């Protein structure tokens, strides 16, 4: 029996009475994984109702508490699993996406297994030990800085968690690529790909370890600004909040004027964009770039633009997990394929197969028959 199979068996037996056991299909998936080398904002303070001075003092105390929590999470702090909120791709603690680590499962008698589990970073409830709300755990936001009593080095990513959330298409990878993904695990990358899940809302927000999520203000004035992106050279149209002047970008770690799409990929933190608005900006930028290209033949232009690197560069980050998996299986698609006489657009299209991927079910109703169209979420779900 392999080392990780023994690990899973020991944990499963130890926590059999400590909460809901893993689903059978999850356990099967976990047993098949290869060995990996070790490599809602803060709740307001209750009001005393004794005057403005006390209210102001309570607000100030809350701000200090918030700051203390964000700073503490860089290295780690001790909580119980019941203190955390879970999303499909990770945990949240008082408005902060967090990793779980330094989990000591006292019921496990095998000290080697217990110690190995203690030195793992978890993204999800990969086994019964992480289903018990009373289980004490450590949480943090910056993997390289994580520290806890008894931790002898930087914890490594749990491959069971990587499989459960299918981090970078982990389930479909071979042993060598799984090892590579586990060794190169980046919590920042993970949060950025699912930012709208961790920070839902209709406005853009910026988050980085040690900071509270803050709404993104593109300008001091009431009117949206326009300008040229210093990265992709897109002349951002006026009337849209898609341009970030350098004086605003400095807070994101940016040193030049950028469009909001390039800012999302260049920022020193996680910049969240509502999916619909991000795709709208991507489409507008793509159309502007195509309009500026010399046209020899529309078909030739379409074919020459089929490159996965270009696809990832032009689409919002929320589409990158899907692109990363499709790139291993398919040739590069045509971007934003329109159809004469129809209002809809296929974000990704393969004309030679008459197939495409759209953003939503509503978009499918605006496209012609004779093609097969799937939504981004349904394809990503079918891939795991």
C-alpha positions in Angstrom: 0.0 0.0 0.0 1.4 3.4 -1.0 2.3 6.1 1.6 -0.6 8.4 0.7 -3.1 5.5 0.7 -1.9 4.6 4.2 -2.2 8.3 5.1 -5.8 8.5 3.9 -6.7 5.2 5.5 -5.3 6.3 8.9 -7.1 9.6 8.8 -10.4 8.1 7.7 -10.3 5.6 10.5 -9.3 8.1 13.1 -12.0 10.7 12.3 -14.8 8.2 11.5 -16.9 9.6 14.3 -15.8 13.2 13.9 -18.1 14.5 11.2 -19.3 13.6 7.8 -17.0 11.2 6.0 -15.7 11.9 2.5 -18.0 11.0 -0.3 -17.1 7.6 -1.8 -16.3 9.2 -5.2 -13.9 11.7 -3.5 -12.2 8.9 -1.6 -11.7 7.0 -4.8 -10.3 10.0 -6.6 -7.9 10.7 -3.7 -6.6 7.1 -3.6 -5.6 7.4 -7.3 -3.4 10.5 -6.8 0.3 10.1 -7.1 2.9 10.9 -4.5 4.1 14.4 -4.4 7.6 15.4 -3.2 7.5 17.8 -0.2 8.4 20.8 -1.8 -18.2 39.3 4.5 -16.3 41.9 6.0 -15.5 41.9 9.7 -18.6 42.1 11.8 -19.2 45.5 13.3 -18.8 46.0 17.0 -22.1 46.2 18.9 -23.3 49.7 19.5 -23.7 50.8 23.1 -26.1 53.5 22.1 -24.5 56.0 24.5 -23.6 58.8 22.2 -21.5 59.8 19.2 -18.2 59.7 21.1 -18.7 56.1 22.1 -19.8 55.2 18.6 -16.7 56.8 17.1 -14.5 55.0 19.6 -16.1 51.7 18.7 -15.6 52.4 15.0 -11.9 53.2 15.6 -11.5 50.0 17.7 -13.1 48.0 14.9 -10.7 49.5 12.4 -7.7 48.6 14.6 -9.1 45.1 15.0 -9.5 44.7 11.2 -6.0 45.8 10.6 -4.6 43.5 13.3 -6.5 40.5 11.7 -5.3 41.2 8.2 -1.7 41.5 9.4 -1.9 38.4 11.6 -3.2 36.4 8.6 0.0 37.0 6.6 1.9 34.6 8.9 -1.1 32.7 10.4 -3.6 32.6 13.2 -5.4 29.9 15.1 -9.1 29.3 14.7 -11.5 26.4 14.4 -13.0 25.2 11.2 -16.4 26.4 12.4 -15.1 30.0 12.2 -14.6 29.7 8.5 -17.0 30.1 5.5 -16.4 27.7 2.7 -16.8 28.4 -1.0 -16.5 26.0 -3.9 -12.8 26.7 -4.2 -11.7 27.7 -0.7 -12.3 29.1 2.7 -13.1 32.7 3.8 -12.4 34.2 7.2 -14.1 37.6 7.9 -13.9 38.6 4.3 -10.4 37.2 3.7 -9.6 34.2 1.5 -7.4 31.9 3.6 -5.4 28.7 3.4 -5.7 26.1 6.2 -2.5 24.6 7.5 -0.9 23.1 10.6 -3.8 20.8 11.3 -3.0 18.5 14.2 -5.4 15.5 14.2 -4.9 14.2 17.7 -6.9 11.0 17.0 -4.3 9.8 14.5 -1.9 7.5 16.4 0.6 7.2 13.6 3.0 10.1 14.4 4.5 10.1 10.9 1.1 10.5 9.3 0.1 13.0 11.8 3.2 15.1 11.3 3.0 14.9 7.5 -0.7 16.1 7.6 0.4 19.0 9.9 2.8 20.3 7.2 0.1 20.6 4.5 -1.7 23.6 3.0 -5.4 22.9 2.4 -7.8 24.6 0.1 -10.9 22.5 0.8 -12.3 19.8 3.0 -10.4 17.0 1.4 -11.1 14.4 4.2 -13.2 13.9 7.3 -10.5 15.6 9.5 -11.5 18.9 7.8 -15.2 18.4 8.3 -15.3 18.8 12.0 -16.3 22.4 13.0 -14.5 22.0 16.3 -11.1 21.1 14.7 -8.4 23.6 15.6 -6.5 24.8 12.5 -4.2 27.6 11.5 -5.1 29.9 8.6 -3.1 32.4 6.6 -2.9 34.4 3.4 0.8 34.4 2.3 2.1 30.9 1.8 5.8 31.9 2.0 5.4 33.6 5.3 3.2 31.0 7.1 4.3 30.1 10.6 2.8 28.1 13.5 4.1 26.3 16.6 5.6 23.0 15.5 5.8 23.9 11.8 9.4 23.0 10.7 9.3 24.6 7.3 7.0 26.0 4.6 4.0 23.7 4.3 3.4 22.1 1.0 0.2 21.9 -1.0 -2.2 19.0 -0.3 -2.6 17.1 -3.5 -6.0 15.8 -2.3 -7.2 19.4 -2.1 -5.7 20.2 -5.5 -7.7 17.3 -6.9 -10.9 18.4 -5.2 -10.9 21.9 -6.5 -9.2 20.7 -9.7 -6.5 23.4 -9.4 -5.0 24.0 -12.8 -6.8 20.9 -14.2 -5.0 18.7 -11.6 -7.2 15.7 -12.1 -6.4 15.3 -15.8 -2.7 15.7 -15.4 -0.1 12.9 -15.4 2.2 12.2 -12.4 5.0 14.6 -13.5 2.7 17.5 -14.2 0.9 16.9 -10.9 4.2 17.1 -9.1 5.0 20.3 -11.0 1.6 22.0 -10.2 1.8 21.0 -6.5 5.4 22.3 -6.2 4.5 25.6 -7.9 1.2 26.1 -6.0 0.4 29.8 -5.7 -2.4 30.9 -3.4 -2.5 34.3 -5.1 -3.0 32.7 -8.5 -5.7 30.5 -7.1 -7.7 33.3 -5.6 -7.2 35.5 -8.7 -8.8 32.8 -11.0 -11.9 32.5 -8.8 -11.9 36.1 -7.5 -15.6 36.6 -8.3 -16.4 33.6 -6.1 -14.3 34.9 -3.2 -15.4 38.5 -3.7 -18.9 38.6 -5.3 -20.5 41.9 -6.2 -21.2 44.3 -9.0 -18.1 46.5 -8.6 -14.4 45.9 -8.9 -12.4 45.3 -5.7 -8.8 44.9 -4.9 -7.4 42.6 -2.3 -3.9 41.6 -1.2 -2.6 39.7 1.9 -2.5 42.0 4.8 -5.2 44.3 3.4 -8.9 44.5 3.5 -10.8 44.2 0.2 -11.3 47.8 -1.1 -13.6 49.0 -3.9 -11.5 50.1 -7.0 -11.9 53.8 -7.7 -10.7 54.5 -11.3 -10.8 58.3 -10.9 -11.3 61.1 -8.4 -13.9 62.7 -10.6 -17.5 61.7 -11.2 -16.9 61.1 -14.9 -15.0 58.0 -16.1 -11.7 58.9 -17.7 -10.2 57.7 -21.0 -6.6 57.0 -21.9 -4.2 54.6 -23.5 -3.2 51.5 -21.7 0.6 51.4 -21.3 0.6 47.6 -21.5 -1.7 46.6 -24.4 -1.9 50.1 -26.0 -5.7 50.0 -26.1 -7.3 53.4 -26.4 -9.8 52.9 -23.7 -13.2 54.5 -24.7 -14.7 57.3 -22.6 -17.8 56.5 -20.7 -16.6 53.2 -19.3 -14.7 52.7 -16.0 -12.1 50.6 -17.8 -9.1 53.0 -17.5 -6.8 53.2 -14.4 -4.5 56.3 -14.4 -1.1 55.8 -12.8 -2.1 57.8 -9.7 -4.8 55.2 -9.0 -2.7 52.3 -10.2 0.0 52.9 -7.6 -2.3 51.4 -4.9 -2.4 48.2 -7.0 1.4 48.1 -7.5 1.2 49.5 -11.0 3.7 52.1 -12.4 1.9 53.1 -15.6 -1.6 53.9 -16.9 -3.4 50.7 -17.6 -6.8 49.4 -18.8 -8.6 47.4 -16.1 -8.0 44.1 -17.9 -4.2 44.5 -17.9 -4.4 45.8 -14.3 -6.1 42.5 -13.4 -3.1 40.6 -14.7 -0.4 43.0 -13.6 -1.6 44.1 -10.1 0.3 43.1 -6.9 -2.8 41.5 -5.5 -6.2 40.3 -6.6 -8.3 42.6 -8.7 -11.9 41.3 -9.0 -14.1 42.2 -11.9 -17.8 41.3 -12.3 -17.8 38.6 -15.0 -20.2 40.3 -17.3 -18.4 43.6 -17.2 -15.0 42.0 -17.6 -16.1 40.1 -20.7 -17.7 43.2 -22.1 -14.4 45.1 -21.7 -12.5 42.2 -23.3 -14.8 42.1 -26.3 -14.5 45.9 -26.7 -10.7 45.7 -26.6 -10.6 42.8 -29.0 -12.7 44.7 -31.5 -10.5 47.7 -31.2 -7.4 45.7 -31.8 -8.9 43.8 -34.8 -10.0 47.1 -36.3 -6.4 48.3 -36.2 -5.0 45.3 -37.9 -4.4 45.2 -41.7 -7.1 43.2 -43.4 -6.1 41.0 -46.3 -8.8 38.4 -46.1 -11.2 38.0 -43.1 -10.6 34.3 -43.1 -6.8 34.6 -43.1 -7.0 37.2 -40.3 -9.2 34.8 -38.3 -6.8 31.9 -38.7 -3.7 33.9 -37.9 -5.2 35.1 -34.7 -5.7 31.5 -33.4 -3.1 31.3 -30.6 -3.7 30.1 -27.0 -1.3 32.7 -25.7 -3.2 35.5 -27.3 -6.5 34.0 -26.1 -5.3 34.0 -22.5 -3.9 37.5 -22.9 -7.2 38.9 -24.2 -9.7 37.1 -22.0 -10.5 38.0 -18.3 -8.9 35.8 -15.6 -12.1 34.1 -14.9 -11.8 32.3 -18.2 -8.2 31.2 -17.7 -9.0 27.9 -15.8 -11.1 26.8 -18.7 -8.5 27.9 -21.3 -5.7 26.1 -19.4 -7.6 22.8 -19.6 -8.8 23.2 -23.2 -5.3 24.0 -24.4 -4.2 20.5 -23.5 -6.9 19.0 -25.7 -7.9 21.4 -28.5 -6.4 23.7 -31.1 -6.7 27.4 -30.3 -10.1 28.8 -31.0 -11.4 31.9 -32.8 -12.2 34.7 -30.3 -15.5 36.5 -30.1 -17.0 34.8 -33.2 -20.0 36.7 -34.5 -22.7 35.5 -36.9 -24.4 37.6 -39.6 -28.0 38.3 -38.7 -27.6 37.2 -35.0 -26.9 39.3 -31.9 -25.0 36.7 -30.0 -21.3 36.1 -29.9 -19.4 32.9 -29.2 -16.5 33.8 -26.9 -14.5 30.8 -28.1 -15.4 29.1 -31.4 -14.1 26.3 -33.6 -15.7 26.9 -37.0 -14.3 23.8 -38.5 -16.3 21.8 -35.9 -19.2 24.2 -35.7 -18.8 24.4 -32.0 -18.5 27.2 -29.6 -18.5 28.3 -25.9 -20.6 31.2 -24.7 -20.8 33.1 -21.4 -24.4 32.2 -20.4 -27.5 30.4 -21.4 -29.1 33.6 -22.6 -26.3 34.0 -25.2 -27.1 30.6 -26.6 -30.6 31.8 -27.6 -29.0 34.6 -29.7 -27.0 32.3 -31.8 -27.8 30.2 -35.0 -28.9 26.7 -35.1 -26.6 24.2 -36.8 -23.8 24.8 -34.2 -23.3 23.3 -30.8 -22.9 25.9 -28.1 -22.1 25.3 -24.5 -21.7 27.7 -21.6 -18.4 28.3 -20.0 -19.6 27.0 -16.6 -21.0 23.8 -18.0 -17.8 23.0 -19.9 -15.6 23.8 -16.9 -17.9 21.6 -14.7 -17.7 18.7 -17.2 -13.9 18.9 -17.0 -14.0 18.8 -13.2 
